[in-house]
C-alpha cells in the first residue's frame, strides 16, 4: 500500500489528565508524523493537536483508532487522494 500525505485533528478534553496517554500513542507513531502543532487552552482544560502525517490508510486507521478509544479524546483525519 502506498503512503500518502494527510492530517489528523485531535481534541483532548481534561488536558492535564488525558494528555499523557495521547502523547504515548503519538510517540509510538512518530515515524509517520511529519509535523505537530499543539495548542493548549488552559482556561478550559482542553488541547487541540494537529498532525501532518505520511501514512497508509491502514497505518492512519490504527493511529486514529488507538487515539479515539482514549477517554476525552476526539479525532478526525484525512489523506490526500494521490
Buried (B, 14 or more C-beta within 10 A) or exposed (E): EEBBEBBBBBBBBEBEEBBEBBEEBBEEBEEBBEEBEBEBEEEEBBBBBEBBBBBBBEBBEBBBEBBEEBEBBEBEBEBEEE
